[in-house]
Amino acid sequence: MNRRINFIALMILLITGMVGCKGDRNPIESISIDYPHGETRLLVERSGEAFLYYGALPSFQKVHSGTFDTEILYKQLETRLHDNVPREEWSNPRATAGMVIIAYQDQSEEDYLIFDEQYAEQLFKEARENVLDKEL
């Protein structure tokens, strides 16, 4: 009986610890979504500021502050992110890919591949609709 109680107590501690650790993720500083890679990039900062960049040009358009939120964006992206591996290791090497870089407050970064063109285009459309200065 004591073994069973000890086992149950241990399981409760482990589950509580796992749930507690999930919220301990380092705060996100910014998320950059580049789709297709090298063409259009959306940079969303923790402050709520966002910017649209086009290709290799240094020009950008500022998006209305608050259009995107890094935490909400991260939750939307989580299931769409794939390990950044060489093309020959992709499930479809002929697919069009984008790059997602998540920068954390502690200066660390994680980079992933994204293959969801519809989702990326939806984000870019929302950004374009909320551009502050359409002339840049």
CYANA upper distance limits for C-alpha pairs under 8 A (distance plus 0.5 A):
  1 MET  CA      5 ILE  CA      6.89
  2 ASN  CA      6 ASN  CA      6.57
  3 ARG  CA      7 PHE  CA      6.51
  4 ARG  CA      8 ILE  CA      6.67
  5 ILE  CA      9 ALA  CA      6.58
  6 ASN  CA     10 LEU  CA      6.54
  7 PHE  CA     11 MET  CA      6.68
  8 ILE  CA     12 ILE  CA      6.71
  9 ALA  CA     13 LEU  CA      6.77
 10 LEU  CA     14 LEU  CA      6.68
 11 MET  CA     15 ILE  CA      6.59
 12 ILE  CA     16 THR  CA      6.49
 13 LEU  CA     17 GLY  CA      6.49
 14 LEU  CA     18 MET  CA      6.66
 15 ILE  CA     19 VAL  CA      6.70
 16 THR  CA     20 GLY  CA      6.57
 17 GLY  CA     21 CYS  CA      6.60
 18 MET  CA     22 LYS  CA      6.93
 19 VAL  CA     23 GLY  CA      7.89
 20 GLY  CA     24 ASP  CA      7.60
 21 CYS  CA     25 ARG  CA      8.14
 26 ASN  CA    104 TYR  CA      6.72
 26 ASN  CA    105 GLN  CA      7.17
 26 ASN  CA    106 ASP  CA      7.72
 27 PRO  CA    104 TYR  CA      6.24
 27 PRO  CA    105 GLN  CA      6.07
 28 ILE  CA     46 ARG  CA      7.15
 28 ILE  CA     70 THR  CA      7.30
 28 ILE  CA     71 GLU  CA      7.86
 28 ILE  CA    102 ILE  CA      7.49
 28 ILE  CA    103 ALA  CA      6.52
 28 ILE  CA    104 TYR  CA      4.84
 28 ILE  CA    105 GLN  CA      6.30
 29 GLU  CA     45 GLU  CA      6.50
 29 GLU  CA     46 ARG  CA      5.52
 29 GLU  CA     70 THR  CA      8.30
 29 GLU  CA    102 ILE  CA      8.23
 29 GLU  CA    103 ALA  CA      5.93
 29 GLU  CA    104 TYR  CA      5.28
 29 GLU  CA    105 GLN  CA      5.51
 30 SER  CA     43 LEU  CA      7.49
 30 SER  CA     44 VAL  CA      5.99
 30 SER  CA     45 GLU  CA      4.73
 30 SER  CA     46 ARG  CA      6.10
 30 SER  CA     70 THR  CA      7.10
 30 SER  CA    102 ILE  CA      6.54
 30 SER  CA    103 ALA  CA      5.68
 30 SER  CA    104 TYR  CA      7.39
 31 ILE  CA     43 LEU  CA      6.33
 31 ILE  CA     44 VAL  CA      5.77
 31 ILE  CA     45 GLU  CA      7.06
 31 ILE  CA     70 THR  CA      7.12
 31 ILE  CA     74 TYR  CA      8.34
 31 ILE  CA    100 VAL  CA      7.51
 31 ILE  CA    101 ILE  CA      6.25
 31 ILE  CA    102 ILE  CA      5.15
 31 ILE  CA    103 ALA  CA      6.78
 32 SER  CA     41 ARG  CA      7.26
 32 SER  CA     42 LEU  CA      6.14
 32 SER  CA     43 LEU  CA      4.88
 32 SER  CA     44 VAL  CA      6.84
 32 SER  CA     99 MET  CA      8.36
 32 SER  CA    100 VAL  CA      6.01
 32 SER  CA    101 ILE  CA      5.60
 32 SER  CA    102 ILE  CA      7.04
 33 ILE  CA     41 ARG  CA      5.92
 33 ILE  CA     42 LEU  CA      5.68
 33 ILE  CA     43 LEU  CA      7.00
 33 ILE  CA     98 GLY  CA      7.70
 33 ILE  CA     99 MET  CA      6.40
 33 ILE  CA    100 VAL  CA      5.08
 33 ILE  CA    101 ILE  CA      7.21
 33 ILE  CA    120 ALA  CA      8.29
 34 ASP  CA     38 GLY  CA      7.09
 34 ASP  CA     39 GLU  CA      7.43
 34 ASP  CA     40 THR  CA      6.16
 34 ASP  CA     41 ARG  CA      4.62
 34 ASP  CA     42 LEU  CA      6.96
 34 ASP  CA     98 GLY  CA      5.80
 34 ASP  CA     99 MET  CA      5.55
 34 ASP  CA    100 VAL  CA      6.80
 35 TYR  CA     39 GLU  CA      6.81
 35 TYR  CA     40 THR  CA      6.18
 35 TYR  CA     41 ARG  CA      6.90
 35 TYR  CA     97 ALA  CA      7.24
 35 TYR  CA     98 GLY  CA      4.68
 35 TYR  CA     99 MET  CA      7.04
 35 TYR  CA    114 ILE  CA      8.50
 35 TYR  CA    117 GLU  CA      7.98
 35 TYR  CA    120 ALA  CA      7.05
 36 PRO  CA     40 THR  CA      7.25
 36 PRO  CA     96 THR  CA      7.03
 36 PRO  CA     97 ALA  CA      6.17
 36 PRO  CA     98 GLY  CA      5.10
 36 PRO  CA     99 MET  CA      8.19
 36 PRO  CA    117 GLU  CA      8.44
 37 HIS  CA     97 ALA  CA      6.80
 37 HIS  CA     98 GLY  CA      4.95
 37 HIS  CA     99 MET  CA      6.39
 38 GLY  CA     55 GLY  CA      6.08
 38 GLY  CA     56 ALA  CA      7.69
 39 GLU  CA     54 TYR  CA      6.28
 39 GLU  CA     55 GLY  CA      4.70
 39 GLU  CA     56 ALA  CA      8.04
 40 THR  CA     52 LEU  CA      7.70
 40 THR  CA     53 TYR  CA      6.26
 40 THR  CA     54 TYR  CA      5.15
 40 THR  CA     55 GLY  CA      6.27
 41 ARG  CA     52 LEU  CA      6.25
 41 ARG  CA     53 TYR  CA      5.52
 41 ARG  CA     54 TYR  CA      6.92
 41 ARG  CA     55 GLY  CA      8.27
 42 LEU  CA     50 ALA  CA      7.55
 42 LEU  CA     51 PHE  CA      6.27
 42 LEU  CA     52 LEU  CA      5.23
 42 LEU  CA     53 TYR  CA      6.92
 42 LEU  CA    124 PHE  CA      7.52
 42 LEU  CA    127 ALA  CA      8.35
 43 LEU  CA     50 ALA  CA      5.92
 43 LEU  CA     51 PHE  CA      5.71
 43 LEU  CA     52 LEU  CA      7.04
 44 VAL  CA     48 GLY  CA      7.29
 44 VAL  CA     49 GLU  CA      6.58
 44 VAL  CA     50 ALA  CA      4.85
 44 VAL  CA     51 PHE  CA      7.20
 44 VAL  CA     68 PHE  CA      7.23
 44 VAL  CA     69 ASP  CA      7.87
 44 VAL  CA     70 THR  CA      7.00
 45 GLU  CA     49 GLU  CA      5.88
 45 GLU  CA     50 ALA  CA      6.55
 45 GLU  CA     69 ASP  CA      8.34
 45 GLU  CA     70 THR  CA      7.15
 46 ARG  CA     69 ASP  CA      7.44
 46 ARG  CA     70 THR  CA      6.21
 48 GLY  CA     65 SER  CA      5.73
 48 GLY  CA     66 GLY  CA      5.19
 48 GLY  CA     67 THR  CA      7.66
 48 GLY  CA     68 PHE  CA      6.78
 48 GLY  CA     69 ASP  CA      6.43
 48 GLY  CA     70 THR  CA      8.10
 49 GLU  CA     62 LYS  CA      8.32
 49 GLU  CA     63 VAL  CA      7.43
 49 GLU  CA     64 HIS  CA      7.60
 49 GLU  CA     65 SER  CA      5.13
 49 GLU  CA     66 GLY  CA      7.02
 49 GLU  CA     67 THR  CA      8.47
 49 GLU  CA     68 PHE  CA      8.31
 50 ALA  CA     62 LYS  CA      6.67
 50 ALA  CA     63 VAL  CA      5.63
 50 ALA  CA     64 HIS  CA      7.66
 50 ALA  CA     65 SER  CA      7.02
 50 ALA  CA     67 THR  CA      8.20
 50 ALA  CA     68 PHE  CA      7.74
 51 PHE  CA     60 PHE  CA      6.97
 51 PHE  CA     61 GLN  CA      6.12
 51 PHE  CA     62 LYS  CA      5.08
 51 PHE  CA     63 VAL  CA      5.93
 52 LEU  CA     60 PHE  CA      5.88
 52 LEU  CA     61 GLN  CA      5.59
 52 LEU  CA     62 LYS  CA      6.95
 52 LEU  CA     63 VAL  CA      7.60
 52 LEU  CA    124 PHE  CA      8.42
 52 LEU  CA    127 ALA  CA      7.71
 52 LEU  CA    128 ARG  CA      8.36
 53 TYR  CA     57 LEU  CA      8.15
 53 TYR  CA     58 PRO  CA      8.01
 53 TYR  CA     59 SER  CA      6.92
 53 TYR  CA     60 PHE  CA      5.03
 53 TYR  CA     61 GLN  CA      7.19
 54 TYR  CA     58 PRO  CA      8.41
 54 TYR  CA     59 SER  CA      7.55
 54 TYR  CA     60 PHE  CA      7.25
 59 SER  CA    136 LEU  CA      7.60
 60 PHE  CA    136 LEU  CA      7.18
 61 GLN  CA    131 VAL  CA      6.86
 61 GLN  CA    132 LEU  CA      7.89
 61 GLN  CA    133 ASP  CA      7.27
 61 GLN  CA    134 LYS  CA      7.86
 61 GLN  CA    136 LEU  CA      6.39
 62 LYS  CA    131 VAL  CA      6.26
 62 LYS  CA    132 LEU  CA      6.33
 62 LYS  CA    133 ASP  CA      7.46
 63 VAL  CA     67 THR  CA      7.73
 63 VAL  CA    127 ALA  CA      6.52
 63 VAL  CA    128 ARG  CA      7.93
 63 VAL  CA    130 ASN  CA      5.94
 63 VAL  CA    131 VAL  CA      4.76
 63 VAL  CA    132 LEU  CA      6.10
 64 HIS  CA    130 ASN  CA      5.93
 64 HIS  CA    131 VAL  CA      6.36
 64 HIS  CA    132 LEU  CA      6.12
 67 THR  CA    127 ALA  CA      7.99
 67 THR  CA    130 ASN  CA      7.67
 68 PHE  CA     72 ILE  CA      8.23
 68 PHE  CA     73 LEU  CA      7.52
 69 ASP  CA     73 LEU  CA      6.49
 70 THR  CA     74 TYR  CA      6.43
 71 GLU  CA     75 LYS  CA      6.83
 72 ILE  CA     76 GLN  CA      6.85
 73 LEU  CA     77 LEU  CA      6.64
 74 TYR  CA     78 GLU  CA      6.44
 75 LYS  CA     79 THR  CA      8.45
 76 GLN  CA     80 ARG  CA      8.24
 77 LEU  CA     81 LEU  CA      6.71
 80 ARG  CA    114 ILE  CA      6.63
 80 ARG  CA    115 PHE  CA      7.96
 80 ARG  CA    116 ASP  CA      7.37
 81 LEU  CA    100 VAL  CA      8.27
 81 LEU  CA    112 TYR  CA      6.32
 81 LEU  CA    113 LEU  CA      6.39
 81 LEU  CA    114 ILE  CA      5.82
 82 HIS  CA    112 TYR  CA      6.01
 82 HIS  CA    113 LEU  CA      5.50
 82 HIS  CA    114 ILE  CA      6.64
 83 ASP  CA    111 ASP  CA      8.30
 83 ASP  CA    112 TYR  CA      5.74
 83 ASP  CA    113 LEU  CA      6.59
 84 ASN  CA    111 ASP  CA      7.08
 84 ASN  CA    112 TYR  CA      5.31
 84 ASN  CA    113 LEU  CA      5.76
 85 VAL  CA     89 GLU  CA      6.79
 85 VAL  CA     90 TRP  CA      7.64
 86 PRO  CA     90 TRP  CA      7.57
 87 ARG  CA     93 PRO  CA      5.87
 88 GLU  CA     93 PRO  CA      6.15
 89 GLU  CA     93 PRO  CA      7.66
 95 ALA  CA    115 PHE  CA      7.68
 96 THR  CA    115 PHE  CA      6.79
 96 THR  CA    117 GLU  CA      8.45
 97 ALA  CA    113 LEU  CA      6.83
 97 ALA  CA    114 ILE  CA      6.13
 97 ALA  CA    115 PHE  CA      5.30
 97 ALA  CA    116 ASP  CA      8.40
 98 GLY  CA    113 LEU  CA      6.16
 98 GLY  CA    114 ILE  CA      5.50
 98 GLY  CA    115 PHE  CA      6.76
 99 MET  CA    111 ASP  CA      7.46
 99 MET  CA    112 TYR  CA      6.30
 99 MET  CA    113 LEU  CA      5.28
 99 MET  CA    114 ILE  CA      6.43
100 VAL  CA    111 ASP  CA      6.09
100 VAL  CA    112 TYR  CA      5.64
100 VAL  CA    113 LEU  CA      6.62
100 VAL  CA    114 ILE  CA      7.26
101 ILE  CA    109 GLU  CA      7.20
101 ILE  CA    110 GLU  CA      6.21
101 ILE  CA    111 ASP  CA      4.86
101 ILE  CA    112 TYR  CA      6.95
102 ILE  CA    109 GLU  CA      6.02
102 ILE  CA    110 GLU  CA      5.75
102 ILE  CA    111 ASP  CA      6.81
103 ALA  CA    107 GLN  CA      7.06
103 ALA  CA    108 SER  CA      6.47
103 ALA  CA    109 GLU  CA      4.90
103 ALA  CA    110 GLU  CA      7.14
104 TYR  CA    108 SER  CA      5.89
104 TYR  CA    109 GLU  CA      6.53
116 ASP  CA    120 ALA  CA      6.84
117 GLU  CA    121 GLU  CA      6.51
118 GLN  CA    122 GLN  CA      6.63
119 TYR  CA    123 LEU  CA      6.88
120 ALA  CA    124 PHE  CA      6.76
121 GLU  CA    125 LYS  CA      6.45
122 GLN  CA    126 GLU  CA      6.73
123 LEU  CA    127 ALA  CA      6.70
124 PHE  CA    128 ARG  CA      6.57
125 LYS  CA    129 GLU  CA      6.65
126 GLU  CA    130 ASN  CA      6.88
127 ALA  CA    131 VAL  CA      6.73
